[in-house]
Amino acid sequence: MTVRRTADLARRVLHLGAGRPVTGEGLDALVHRLDGAEEDAPVGQQAARLRLLDLMAALKIPGRPVTYARLVATWQRAAATEQQPAPPAAPQEVEP
């Protein structure tokens, strides 16, 4: 189901025909759009595609399409979380 929802969203966002299959290139184009990257910028294909599918699965509501606006907001939050540095470790107590 997640793959179908992702393909449906890609068709809407990328203005593909309803009967046209969504290929890896189509998913990469959607990832570029989500990242705000240039169309010819390299994509970490496998990781980015898996991230897209994971987010679509998390956003799905039975019987309702995932909106592009919700996907963008979630994609940006996830990207910001990934870029934040880890909090410093608590100091270790040294026993005498």
C-alpha positions in Angstrom: 0.0 0.0 0.0 2.8 2.4 0.9 4.4 2.1 -2.6 1.0 2.7 -4.3 0.4 5.8 -2.1 3.9 7.1 -2.9 3.3 6.5 -6.6 0.0 8.3 -6.4 1.5 11.3 -4.7 4.4 11.4 -7.2 2.0 11.4 -10.1 0.1 14.3 -8.6 3.1 16.4 -7.6 5.1 15.7 -10.8 2.0 16.0 -13.1 2.4 12.5 -14.5 -0.5 10.8 -16.1 -2.7 8.5 -14.0 -1.7 5.4 -15.9 2.0 6.2 -16.2 4.2 4.1 -14.0 6.4 5.8 -11.5 10.0 4.7 -11.9 13.1 5.2 -9.7 13.7 8.4 -11.7 10.3 9.7 -10.7 11.0 8.9 -7.0 14.3 10.7 -7.3 12.5 13.7 -8.8 10.2 13.8 -5.9 13.1 13.6 -3.4 14.8 16.5 -5.3 11.7 18.5 -4.9 11.4 17.7 -1.2 15.1 18.6 -0.6 14.8 21.8 -2.7 17.7 20.5 -4.7 18.5 21.1 -8.4 17.0 18.5 -10.7 20.5 17.2 -11.7 21.9 17.1 -8.1 23.0 13.7 -7.0 20.7 11.7 -4.7 21.7 9.1 -2.2 19.2 7.0 -4.2 18.5 4.0 -2.0 18.6 5.8 1.3 16.5 8.7 0.1 13.9 6.4 -1.5 13.6 4.3 1.7 13.3 7.5 3.7 10.5 8.6 1.4 8.6 5.3 1.8 9.1 5.3 5.6 7.6 8.8 5.9 4.7 7.9 3.6 4.0 4.8 5.7 4.1 7.0 8.9 1.7 9.6 7.4 -0.9 7.3 5.9 -4.5 7.4 7.1 -6.7 4.7 5.7 -8.9 5.9 2.9 -7.3 9.3 2.6 -4.4 10.4 0.4 -1.2 11.7 1.9 -0.9 15.4 1.0 2.3 16.9 -0.4 2.1 19.6 2.2 2.1 17.1 5.1 5.0 15.2 3.4 7.1 18.3 3.0 6.6 19.3 6.6 7.5 15.9 7.9 10.5 15.6 5.5 11.8 18.9 6.7 11.4 18.0 10.4 13.2 14.7 9.8 16.0 16.4 8.0 16.4 19.0 10.7 16.5 16.2 13.4 19.2 14.4 11.4 21.3 17.5 11.2 21.2 18.4 14.9 24.4 17.4 16.8 24.0 14.8 19.5 23.8 16.3 23.0 27.0 16.2 24.9 27.5 13.1 27.1 27.1 13.5 30.8 30.4 13.6 32.6 31.6 10.3 33.9 32.3 10.0 37.6 35.8 8.7 38.3 36.1 6.5 41.4 39.2 7.2 43.5 
